[in-house]
């Protein structure tokens, strides 16, 4: 099993927002969970994907036909 860790900047790029916004999301508890490693915060790519799916409601086909 390979775990890919993303930086705050990479997460921000995925969601087309600023790193400051991702830090704010983490601060108020509404964003994907990050793990502090020294001075950096890293995000498990799979957990970021799961967080996004929880926000958009899962499968598009299910939302269209529901």
C-alpha positions as CSV (number, residue, x, y, z in Angstrom):
1,X,0.0,0.0,0.0
2,X,1.4,3.3,-1.0
3,X,0.4,6.5,0.8
4,X,0.8,9.7,-1.0
5,X,1.1,12.8,1.2
6,X,0.1,16.2,-0.1
7,X,1.3,19.6,1.1
8,X,-1.0,22.4,2.0
9,X,-0.1,24.1,-1.4
10,X,-1.0,20.9,-3.3
11,X,-4.3,20.6,-1.6
12,X,-5.0,24.2,-2.4
13,X,-4.2,23.6,-6.0
14,X,-6.6,20.7,-6.2
15,X,-9.5,22.9,-5.0
16,X,-8.4,26.0,-6.8
17,X,-8.0,28.0,-3.7
18,X,-5.2,29.6,-1.7
19,X,-3.1,27.8,0.9
20,X,-4.4,30.3,3.5
21,X,-7.9,29.0,2.8
22,X,-6.8,25.4,3.4
23,X,-5.2,26.4,6.6
24,X,-8.4,28.2,7.7
25,X,-10.5,25.1,6.9
26,X,-8.1,23.1,9.1
27,X,-8.3,25.7,11.8
28,X,-12.1,25.8,12.0
29,X,-12.4,22.0,11.5
30,X,-14.2,21.9,8.2
31,X,-11.4,20.8,5.9
32,X,-9.6,17.6,5.3
33,X,-7.5,16.3,8.3
34,X,-3.8,17.1,8.2
35,X,-0.9,15.8,10.2
36,X,1.8,18.1,11.4
37,X,5.3,16.8,10.7
38,X,7.8,19.2,12.0
39,X,6.8,22.6,10.6
40,X,4.8,21.2,7.7
41,X,1.2,19.9,7.6
42,X,0.7,16.9,5.3
43,X,-2.5,15.4,4.0
44,X,-3.1,11.8,3.0
45,X,-4.4,12.0,-0.6
46,X,-6.9,9.3,0.0
47,X,-8.4,11.1,3.0
48,X,-8.6,14.3,1.0
49,X,-10.5,12.4,-1.7
50,X,-12.9,11.0,0.9
51,X,-13.4,14.4,2.4
52,X,-14.3,15.8,-1.0
53,X,-16.7,12.9,-1.7
54,X,-18.5,13.6,1.6
55,X,-18.9,17.3,0.6
56,X,-20.3,16.6,-2.9
57,X,-22.6,13.8,-1.9
58,X,-20.8,10.9,-3.6
59,X,-21.5,9.6,-7.1
60,X,-22.8,12.1,-9.7
61,X,-25.1,9.6,-11.3
62,X,-26.8,9.0,-8.0
63,X,-27.4,12.7,-7.5
64,X,-28.8,13.2,-11.0
65,X,-31.2,10.3,-10.8
66,X,-32.3,10.8,-7.2
